[in-house]
Amino acid sequence: MFDLYLKKLAKEKLKGVYRGAFLGQLVCYIPVYLMSLLITILAMKTNNVILTLAISLIAEIFVFDIFTVGYVRSLIEADGRLKNDEKRYDINTVLSGFSKNYIGTVKTMFIRRLYLFGWGILMLLPMIVAVGAVAFLSYRPEVSKLINYFMQITQSTTVDMMLNTYNYMAQNCEYIIYLFGAASVLSLVLTVPYIRKSYLYKMIPMIIAENPDTETEDAFCKTKEIMNGCRLKYFCLELSFIGIMLLVEVVGMLVPQSPLMYIAMALAYPYIIMTFVQFYFSRTKTAEQDNESDE
């Protein structure tokens, strides 16, 4: 019922401003689309995976994250919370992330990425250790032959090749099966803290959008207060949009890197993001009430 209430509220807030919110999404997606094309062309011409990933990461940190914050701010203003309760949509606000404490926004969003990356590495650590152990044991003939099998699979994968590799591993390197089995279980267990932390930091773009001068430490403290005890509610709210998300994904798979994919996203996301904006305000109001009662 909570998610239905927020969705209804989001629809009400978008009345009269949805067209502007749609155009605001397009303003965000045009540079994303153009940069994605350039990165794709670069990857095809250079065949350098590391360079491509580095450029993609730089674009996300210094451009895409800023557009995210700016677009959230445009919806907050359309909600009338920063403009004396005047309901309107100013498309220029989408670009405000580049003018309102740009360095601070980049810093906070980058640290958020860094934290999530660290928790992601922790989640994958058992598998990394398992791969390292196999590499260390490569001096053994049976392990060396198994590695060659895997290299062949990466170049040309067939069902017979995979079955032959597994049968060879089961007959000659059975301990490797147990090693990766244990690593998989540990990685699965470590997925829980990664997911918990990822939801703990969900509100940071909202916090910076509402107050661009928020210090990084304060933003992380506030997001923890907001998400405390309601991460499951946020997950359920995300899950309620699975139909829309799948539709956008289907369009993306049918026409990858096409303007149509970004138009589909621009049509759906104002409603989705406005719903999460309402979640943010409902939680900040609750947190303020809790603080007042504690005092």
C-alpha positions as CSV (number, residue, x, y, z in Angstrom):
1,M,0.0,0.0,0.0
2,F,2.9,2.3,0.7
3,D,4.3,2.0,-2.8
4,L,0.8,2.6,-4.3
5,Y,0.5,5.8,-2.2
6,L,3.9,7.1,-3.4
7,K,3.0,6.3,-7.0
8,K,-0.3,8.1,-6.8
9,L,1.5,11.1,-5.3
10,A,4.1,11.0,-8.0
11,K,1.4,11.1,-10.7
12,E,-0.2,14.1,-9.0
13,K,3.1,15.9,-8.8
14,L,3.8,15.2,-12.6
15,K,0.4,16.6,-13.7
16,G,1.1,19.7,-15.8
17,V,4.9,19.2,-15.7
18,Y,5.3,15.7,-17.3
19,R,6.2,17.1,-20.7
20,G,9.0,19.2,-19.2
21,A,10.2,16.2,-17.2
22,F,10.3,14.1,-20.4
23,L,12.3,16.8,-22.2
24,G,14.6,17.0,-19.1
25,Q,15.3,13.3,-19.5
26,L,16.1,13.8,-23.1
27,V,18.6,16.6,-22.2
28,C,20.3,14.0,-19.9
29,Y,20.3,11.2,-22.5
30,I,21.5,13.1,-25.5
31,P,25.1,13.5,-24.2
32,V,24.8,9.9,-22.8
33,Y,23.8,8.6,-26.2
34,L,26.5,10.5,-28.0
35,M,29.2,9.5,-25.6
36,S,28.1,5.9,-25.7
37,L,28.4,6.0,-29.5
38,L,31.8,7.4,-29.3
39,I,32.9,4.9,-26.7
40,T,31.5,2.0,-28.9
41,I,33.4,3.3,-31.9
42,L,36.6,3.7,-29.9
43,A,36.2,0.1,-28.6
44,M,35.7,-1.2,-32.1
45,K,38.7,0.7,-33.6
46,T,41.2,0.3,-30.8
47,N,40.2,-3.1,-29.4
48,N,41.6,-1.8,-26.1
49,V,39.2,-2.9,-23.3
50,I,41.1,-1.1,-20.5
51,L,41.1,2.3,-22.4
52,T,37.4,1.9,-23.2
53,L,36.5,1.1,-19.6
54,A,38.6,4.0,-18.3
55,I,36.9,6.5,-20.7
56,S,33.4,5.1,-19.7
57,L,34.2,5.5,-16.0
58,I,35.5,9.1,-16.5
59,A,32.3,10.0,-18.4
60,E,30.1,8.5,-15.7
61,I,32.0,10.3,-12.8
62,F,32.3,13.7,-14.3
63,V,29.2,13.9,-16.6
64,F,26.6,11.2,-16.1
65,D,26.4,11.4,-12.3
66,I,26.1,15.2,-12.5
67,F,23.1,14.9,-14.9
68,T,21.5,12.4,-12.5
69,V,21.7,14.9,-9.6
70,G,20.6,17.8,-11.8
71,Y,17.6,15.9,-13.0
72,V,16.5,14.9,-9.5
73,R,16.8,18.5,-8.5
74,S,14.6,19.5,-11.5
75,L,11.9,17.1,-10.2
76,I,12.2,18.4,-6.6
77,E,11.7,21.9,-7.9
78,A,8.8,20.8,-10.0
79,D,7.4,19.4,-6.7
80,G,7.5,22.9,-5.4
81,R,9.8,22.3,-2.5
82,L,12.6,24.6,-3.5
83,K,10.6,27.4,-5.2
84,N,8.1,28.6,-2.6
85,D,5.6,25.8,-3.4
86,E,5.3,27.0,-7.0
87,K,4.6,24.0,-9.2
88,R,6.6,24.3,-12.4
89,Y,9.3,22.6,-14.4
90,D,12.5,24.4,-15.3
91,I,14.5,22.4,-17.8
92,N,17.6,24.4,-17.2
93,T,17.8,22.9,-13.7
94,V,18.9,19.6,-15.3
95,L,22.2,21.3,-16.0
96,S,22.5,22.9,-12.5
97,G,24.8,20.1,-11.3
98,F,27.5,21.7,-13.3
99,S,27.1,25.1,-11.7
100,K,26.1,24.4,-8.1
101,N,29.0,23.0,-6.2
102,Y,30.2,20.8,-9.1
103,I,33.4,19.7,-7.3
104,G,31.5,18.7,-4.2
105,T,28.9,16.8,-6.2
106,V,31.6,14.9,-8.1
107,K,33.4,14.1,-4.8
108,T,30.4,12.8,-3.0
109,M,29.1,10.7,-5.9
110,F,32.6,9.4,-6.5
111,I,33.1,8.3,-2.9
112,R,29.7,6.6,-3.1
113,R,31.0,4.7,-6.2
114,L,34.2,3.9,-4.4
115,Y,32.4,2.5,-1.4
116,L,30.2,0.3,-3.6
117,F,33.2,-0.8,-5.6
118,G,35.0,-1.8,-2.3
119,W,32.0,-3.9,-1.2
120,G,31.8,-5.4,-4.7
121,I,35.4,-6.4,-4.5
122,L,34.8,-8.0,-1.1
123,M,31.9,-9.9,-2.6
124,L,34.1,-11.2,-5.4
125,L,37.1,-11.8,-3.2
126,P,36.6,-15.6,-2.7
127,M,36.4,-16.1,-6.5
128,I,39.4,-13.9,-7.0
129,V,41.3,-16.0,-4.5
130,A,40.1,-19.2,-6.2
131,V,41.3,-17.9,-9.6
132,G,44.7,-16.9,-8.0
133,A,45.0,-20.4,-6.5
134,V,44.5,-22.0,-9.9
135,A,47.0,-19.7,-11.5
136,F,49.5,-20.6,-8.7
137,L,49.0,-24.3,-9.4
138,S,49.5,-23.9,-13.1
139,Y,52.9,-25.5,-12.8
140,R,51.1,-28.8,-12.5
141,P,50.6,-30.5,-15.8
142,E,46.9,-31.3,-15.2
143,V,46.1,-27.7,-14.1
144,S,48.0,-26.3,-17.1
145,K,46.0,-28.5,-19.5
146,L,42.8,-27.4,-17.8
147,I,43.7,-23.8,-18.2
148,N,44.3,-24.4,-21.9
149,Y,40.8,-25.9,-22.1
150,F,39.3,-22.8,-20.6
151,M,41.3,-20.6,-23.0
152,Q,39.8,-22.5,-25.9
153,I,36.3,-22.1,-24.5
154,T,36.8,-18.3,-24.3
155,Q,37.7,-18.3,-28.0
156,S,35.1,-20.6,-29.3
157,T,32.4,-22.0,-27.0
158,T,30.6,-25.2,-27.8
159,V,28.5,-27.6,-25.7
160,D,30.9,-30.5,-26.4
161,M,33.9,-28.4,-25.5
162,M,32.3,-27.4,-22.2
163,L,31.4,-31.0,-21.4
164,N,34.9,-32.2,-22.2
165,T,36.4,-29.6,-20.0
166,Y,34.1,-30.5,-17.1
167,N,34.8,-34.2,-17.5
168,Y,38.5,-33.6,-17.6
169,M,38.3,-31.4,-14.5
170,A,36.2,-34.0,-12.7
171,Q,38.7,-36.8,-13.5
172,N,42.0,-35.0,-13.0
173,C,41.4,-31.8,-11.0
174,E,38.4,-32.6,-8.8
175,Y,39.8,-30.4,-6.0
176,I,39.3,-27.4,-8.3
177,I,35.6,-28.1,-8.4
178,Y,35.4,-28.0,-4.6
179,L,37.6,-24.9,-4.6
180,F,35.2,-22.9,-6.9
181,G,32.2,-24.4,-5.2
182,A,33.3,-23.1,-1.8
183,A,34.3,-19.7,-3.4
184,S,30.8,-19.5,-5.0
185,V,29.1,-20.1,-1.7
186,L,31.3,-17.5,0.1
187,S,30.6,-14.9,-2.6
188,L,26.9,-15.6,-2.3
189,V,27.1,-15.0,1.4
190,L,29.0,-11.8,0.9
191,T,26.4,-10.6,-1.5
192,V,24.2,-9.8,1.5
193,P,26.4,-7.0,2.9
194,Y,27.0,-5.6,-0.6
195,I,23.2,-5.3,-1.2
196,R,22.6,-3.8,2.2
197,K,25.3,-1.2,1.7
198,S,24.1,-0.4,-1.9
199,Y,20.6,0.4,-0.5
200,L,22.1,2.4,2.4
201,Y,23.6,4.9,-0.1
202,K,20.5,5.2,-2.4
203,M,19.5,8.6,-1.1
204,I,22.7,10.4,-1.7
205,P,21.7,11.8,-5.1
206,M,18.5,13.1,-3.6
207,I,20.3,14.7,-0.6
208,I,22.8,16.5,-2.9
209,A,20.0,17.5,-5.3
210,E,18.0,19.1,-2.5
211,N,21.0,20.8,-0.9
212,P,24.1,20.9,-3.2
213,D,26.3,22.4,-0.5
214,T,25.9,19.3,1.7
215,E,29.3,18.0,2.9
216,T,30.2,14.4,1.9
217,E,30.3,13.2,5.5
218,D,26.9,14.8,6.2
219,A,25.4,13.2,3.1
220,F,26.4,9.7,4.1
221,C,25.2,10.2,7.6
222,K,21.8,11.5,6.3
223,T,21.3,8.7,3.9
224,K,21.9,6.2,6.7
225,E,19.3,7.9,8.8
226,I,16.8,7.9,5.9
227,M,17.3,4.3,4.9
228,N,17.5,2.9,8.4
229,G,14.8,0.3,8.8
230,C,13.3,0.8,5.4
231,R,15.6,-0.8,2.9
232,L,13.1,-3.6,2.3
233,K,10.4,-1.0,1.5
234,Y,12.7,0.7,-1.0
235,F,13.5,-2.7,-2.6
236,C,9.7,-3.5,-2.9
237,L,9.2,-0.1,-4.4
238,E,11.9,-0.8,-7.0
239,L,10.3,-4.3,-7.6
240,S,6.9,-2.7,-8.3
241,F,8.5,-1.0,-11.5
242,I,9.8,-4.3,-12.9
243,G,7.2,-4.4,-15.7
244,I,8.3,-0.9,-16.9
245,M,12.0,-1.8,-16.5
246,L,11.6,-5.0,-18.5
247,L,9.8,-3.2,-21.3
248,V,12.6,-0.7,-21.5
249,E,15.2,-3.5,-21.4
250,V,13.4,-5.3,-24.2
251,V,13.5,-2.1,-26.3
252,G,17.2,-1.8,-25.5
253,M,17.9,-5.4,-26.6
254,L,15.9,-5.1,-29.8
255,V,17.6,-1.8,-30.8
256,P,20.8,-1.4,-28.7
257,Q,22.4,2.1,-28.8
258,S,19.4,3.4,-30.7
259,P,17.7,6.7,-29.9
260,L,14.5,4.7,-29.5
261,M,15.9,3.0,-26.4
262,Y,16.7,6.4,-24.8
263,I,13.3,7.8,-25.8
264,A,11.7,4.8,-24.1
265,M,13.7,5.4,-21.0
266,A,12.9,9.2,-21.1
267,L,9.2,8.4,-21.2
268,A,9.3,6.0,-18.2
269,Y,11.8,7.5,-15.9
270,P,10.1,10.8,-14.9
271,Y,7.4,8.8,-13.2
272,I,9.8,6.3,-11.6
273,I,12.2,8.9,-10.3
274,M,9.4,11.2,-9.1
275,T,8.1,8.2,-7.1
276,F,11.5,7.8,-5.4
277,V,11.6,11.6,-4.8
278,Q,8.4,11.1,-2.9
279,F,9.9,8.2,-1.0
280,Y,12.8,10.5,0.0
281,F,10.5,13.3,1.3
282,S,8.4,10.8,3.2
283,R,11.5,9.5,4.9
284,T,13.0,12.9,5.6
285,K,9.8,14.0,7.2
286,T,9.7,10.8,9.3
287,A,13.4,11.3,10.3
288,E,12.7,14.9,11.4
289,Q,9.7,13.8,13.5
290,D,11.9,11.1,15.1
291,N,14.5,13.6,15.9
292,E,12.0,16.0,17.4
293,S,10.5,13.2,19.6
294,D,14.0,12.2,20.8
295,E,14.6,15.8,21.9
